[in-house]
Amino acid sequence: MDEVIIGIDPAATHIALVAIHRDNFLVRVSRSLGKSGPEACYRARVMTEEVLIECQEYFSEREIVAFYELPVLGRGGFRSTMVQCFTSGSVQAVLHDFGIQSFTANVSSWKKAVVGKGNADKTQVGESLRLRWPALHAEAKGNQDAYDAASIAIFGRQLLGQELATICPMSRSNRKVLPS
């Protein structure tokens, strides 16, 4: 197993994608997807396409596997969650168009697996990433969404049985829902 793993944290107004392969990584975060559903969907699609093309070039055409966080009802309320669902759908469509195997990542499941606490807050996720992979943490430049996307990618590595060379070793059909 030598796939590139992409962790994706889609939100209503922005998106973070982190690709990891062995000790290498790419961190990409959108500044803004816009406020409307159609505008956010379009920008999420374009950004995801650009990042996937960049990954194919950077990682020498290796197979890519994606893990994306499932939308949850949060601080922004129902409307924000609906737009998050739309942007997530755009991301999923691009993954499908590129033939990329993709899996969902339940928030509490990836936090429990990576941080050790299913209800870990943003600070705890960031600190966990800093301890596991300092260079990746530094590249995320304090962006909490990038920390989440990186942690989702690490979660994907755990599920695929890959080990990270830079850290301690950690405990697949098109789209599948992984157990929570």
N, C-alpha and C positions, 0 to 999 in steps of 0.2 A: 504494500500500500504506500503509494508515493504521491497522493493527490495534493493539490492546492486546496486548502479549506478557506472558504469565505464566510465570515460572520457578518450578518446584516442586521442593523437596528433601524427599521423604518419607523418614522414618526409622522405626525400630521404635517409638519412644516419643514422637516429636514430629514436627512438620511445619513447613516454612517456605514461604511463597508470596510472591513479589514480582511485582507487576504494573507494567509500564512502558509509557508512551505519550508520545512526544516527550520533553519535559523533566519530565514528571510521573511520579510513582510512588506505589505503596502497598506497605508492608512489613507482613506479618502472620506471626507465629510463635506456634505453640501452646506452652503451658507444658508440658502432658503429655497424651499420648493414652491413657495407662493401660498396664498391663502385659500384659493378655490380648489375644489375637488379635481376638475379637469386640468387646471394648471399644475397642481401638485403631482397628479398622475403622469402628465407629460414630462415634467422635469425629473421625476423619479425614474421613468423609463430611460430618458436620455442619459442620466448619470450612470445608471446601472449598465447600460450598453457600453459607455465609455470605460468604465472600470473593468468590465469583463474583457474588452479588447486589450486594455493595458495589461491585465493579468496574463492573458494569452501570450503577449509579447515578452513581458518581464520574466515569466516562469517557463519560457520555452515550450509553449503548447502542451503543457502537462494537463492531465485531466483535472477538472475543477469540480468540487462538491460544495454546495452552499447550505448554510443553516441560517434561517431567518427567524427573528423573534415574532411570536404571535401577538397581534394587537390585544390590548387590555383596556378596560375602562379605567381611565386615570383622572388626573387633575383637570384636564380640559373638558371633561364631561362627554356626553354622548356624541355631539357634533364632531369634536376633535377625534374621537375614537373611530367614527365613520370615515373621516378623511384618512386616518391612519390605515384603515382597512383598504381604502381605494389605492393608496400609495403602495401598500404591501402587495395588492393584486397586480399593480403595474410591474413591480419587481419580480413577482412570480412569473408573469407572462414573459418577461425578458429571459429569465432563467430557462423557461421552457423552450423559447425560440432558439436559444443557444445550445439546447440539448444538455443542459447541466442538471445533474441529479441534485434535488433539493429536499431538505427536511425542515420541519418546523422545530422551533425551540421554545418550549414553554418557559416563561420568565422564572418561575420558582424552581423549575427543574435545572436550568442551566446555572442559576445562582447557587443552588444546593451543591451541584457537582463541582463547580469551579471555585466558589468562595467558601463553601461549607455551611452556608446559611441560606435557606430558600427565600427569606425576606430581607436579604442584605440590602442596605441602602447604597446610594451612589458612592459615598466615601469609602465604604467597605469594598465595593467592586474595584474602585481605583487602586486601593491599597493592595488588594489581592493581586492585581495585575502588576503593580510595581514590584512586589516580592517575587513573582513568578518569572517575569520577563521585563527587566528594567529598561532595555532599549526600546521595546515596543511601547511601554508606558510613556517614556520620554517623547517618542514620536507622536503620540496622541495629543501632546501639548495641553493637557488639562481638560480636554473635551470629554465629558462624561458619556456621550453617545459613542465616541470612539472606544472608550474603555469597555462599554457594553458589547459593541461589535467584536472587539478583540476577545473578550471573554466568551462570547458565543462561538467564535472560531475555535477557541481552546476546547470548549465543550464538544464541538464537532470532532476534534482530534481525539478526545477521550472516547467518544462513541465509536469511532472508526478504528480504535486500537493503536493509534499512532502515538509516539512519544516525542516530547520536545527535547531537542539536543541541548538547549541552553538552560533547561530547568530539570527538576526531578521528574521521573516518569509518572504519568497520571493514569489513577484508576479511571442495509443499502437497497430497480424499478424507479421510476421517476420520483414523484413526490410522495413521501410517506410521513405519517404523523408518528412521532416517536412517543413512547410511553412517558407519562408525567409522574 
